[in-house]
Amino acid sequence: MKDNFSVFLASLGAFLVAFLIIPIAVTVSTQLFDLNALIKALNDEVVLNSLFNSIFTSTVATLISLVFGVPLGYVLARKNFKGKNFIQAVVDIPVTIPHSVVGIMLLFAYSEAILDNYLGIIAAMLFVSASFTVNSARDGFMSVNEKIEYVARTLGASKVRVFFTISLPLALHSIFTGAIMSWARAISEVGAILIVAYYPKTAQVLVMDYFNNYGLSASRPIAVILILISLVIFVTLRRVAVVKGGGSI
Amino acid sequence: MVTYAVELENVSKHYGSYEVLKDITLRIRKGEFFSILGPSGSGKTTIIKIIAGLVSPDRGCVKFNGEDCTNKPPYKRNIGMVFQDLALFPHLNVYENVAYGLRIRKVDEGEIREKVFKYLELVNLDPKIYAKRRINQLSGGQQQRVAIARALITEPSVLLLDEPLGALDFKVRQHMAMELKRIQKTVETTFIYVTHDQSEALTLSDRIAVINSGKIEQIGTPQEIYEKPATKFVASFIGEMNFISARVENGEVFSEIGRVRVKKLNGSREFLISIRPEKVRINDSAENSFEAVVEEVNYLGSHLLLKLRVGNAYLKALTPSSVRIKEAEKVVAGWNSEDAILLEA
């Protein structure tokens, strides 16, 4: 029997999918008709340096969010304490603050230490992306049956051992998914980076730069390279997460 | 002097303002199959968690083999634990689940393999077939066996089982209950078994502690618990029971259904006469006999469960189904004084 309601829902969803995919498809396909500009951009040292900067800083920001965010996620998942809601709100707040404001806040707080250097880029990226890692880690640990940890402790494992042999492996899929989202959010950040660290230039700042100075066509080749690199890394990591997790994410 | 496997002395526990356990004292002998039986929320799981060291008591102490272990963490208590939902490690296969406790103890690989195979065989799982299987490839009963093997492989002094059969369907549960008894007899480890299922407790246990609202109502063998319940709660929680209010007047006992004879008064002026349905005699001579009307006849296969009206009171009676009795039939129901238990009103 034809399920008209499901068809109706799918049609509404399809609109959003089309809306999201059209800009990517149009931008990439338009650039494919101007391969020379793309090749030229790929040989441009400024472009290559900016791409390196983007990938390097977003990866470092993600690693930092893992080192500090996974323990925080575990505490939020397993412990009840005074101020827990406040901590959770602090983790979520960056999502709600305009990114230019994030840049200004970071400059006020850390001033010269982060102005126009890698540290500044990483700080801006970490601020806007860490909540993805923390929240995914928290959800991952919450999904681990606490009794599994109890059993491991009765079998002779200390709390540390239980964390590394039971809780962490079981939450790894969620943590990895969160880390991918953090990385994606970090590499897409512009607003805060423009204010905190215009230099060294990241690819996303360079796109902005070219757009402001030379127009839409000049910024497109770098934008396309950034889109393709992001997509390849994003899709690869998601595939790894699916294989490791034994399911879909 | 007897050394007990586990002792709880005056243990109390609050969760917030709610007192979950009230001054619990338990002594569990070595090699005993000891059940903690009570309804949901009675505090039995809290007791087992306190024994495991997963929850700390507010007051009192926990001893293992005479040694005070109240403040020892779980991993230093030499215990095994099996939960209702089994809590198997889903990211490890059967072999690694069972081997976990030995790996923690850094046992060499040869010994691990030997013991994993031994304990899988003990729980009737062929290691050659099941060792490499993932947990989600096993049935409920097989997962149960893995959980037991994993808990026993470290040769704990005590195995704690928190409603371990609760998630299984009826047939598998019955079978696994017998398996548990067999395994316990084989390994001779002290089993502490938490359940709300009175038939499981009666079948499996050497002794039972009946707990209600955080207090122990009675500790005894299954026979003692069933045949000589100490309180009205125990009498009503374990099996079916008739309660008849009675009082002593001028040395004679008057119940709500008439004058009765009792074996031995307990000193109270008002009390309850408790009679199991199978002790109620139908159309047979008994010390206390009353005319009754059969209100309901429930066929149970080998027996009939009758609901009898005696005056304004009701009695349940169990009689062989070979006896032909119909609803609305008048019968004589009675009991002998030695079959009645007197309890505080």
Contacts between the chains, C-beta under 8 A, distances in Angstrom:
chain1	res1	chain2	res2	distance
A	145	B	85	6.8
A	145	B	87	5.8
A	147	B	83	4.8
A	147	B	85	6.4
A	147	B	87	4.0
A	148	B	87	4.5
A	148	B	88	7.6
A	148	B	89	6.3
A	148	B	90	7.9
A	150	B	52	7.3
A	150	B	54	5.4
A	150	B	74	7.5
A	150	B	81	6.7
A	150	B	83	7.5
A	150	B	87	7.0
A	151	B	81	5.6
A	151	B	82	8.0
A	151	B	83	6.9
A	151	B	87	4.6
A	151	B	150	7.7
A	151	B	151	7.8
A	152	B	89	7.6
A	152	B	100	6.9
A	153	B	53	7.9
A	153	B	54	7.1
A	153	B	73	7.3
A	153	B	74	4.2
A	153	B	75	5.4
A	154	B	52	5.6
A	154	B	54	7.8
A	154	B	74	5.0
A	154	B	75	7.2
A	154	B	77	7.5
A	154	B	79	5.3
A	154	B	80	6.3
A	154	B	81	4.2
A	154	B	151	7.7
A	154	B	156	8.0
A	154	B	160	7.6
A	155	B	75	7.6
A	155	B	80	7.3
A	155	B	100	5.6
A	155	B	101	3.7
A	155	B	104	6.1
A	155	B	150	7.2
A	155	B	151	7.6
A	155	B	154	6.2
A	156	B	75	4.8
A	156	B	101	5.5
A	156	B	104	4.3
A	156	B	105	5.9
A	156	B	154	6.3
A	157	B	75	5.8
A	157	B	100	7.8
A	157	B	104	4.9
A	158	B	73	7.5
A	158	B	75	5.7
A	161	B	104	6.5
A	165	B	100	7.8
A	166	B	89	6.3
A	169	B	91	5.1
A	170	B	89	7.9
A	170	B	90	6.9
A	170	B	91	5.7
